[in-house]
Amino acid sequence: MAQQLHVPVLLDDKLARRAASVLNIPVIGTAGVLIKGKQAGEIPLVKPLLGKLKQEGYHMSSKLIQRVLELAGEG
């Protein structure tokens, strides 16, 4: 469906992201959504949301978290 509509899909799973790439389907992950939300003024701070995700068992590397915070202007 994403191919037909020419829209990105929300994926964080590495294998699924690779499959989408092979099919030339644009991908955005949770981190990307948070950054875009901050840039659009819909999310005041990304850092507390990343903390909540981690608390709930969502895995993000420390390197990715730091990069997200930098891109969100919170690093």
Beta strands, then each sheet from edge to edge (+ up, - down):
strand 1: 9-10
strand 2: 27-28
sheet 1: 1+ 2+
end
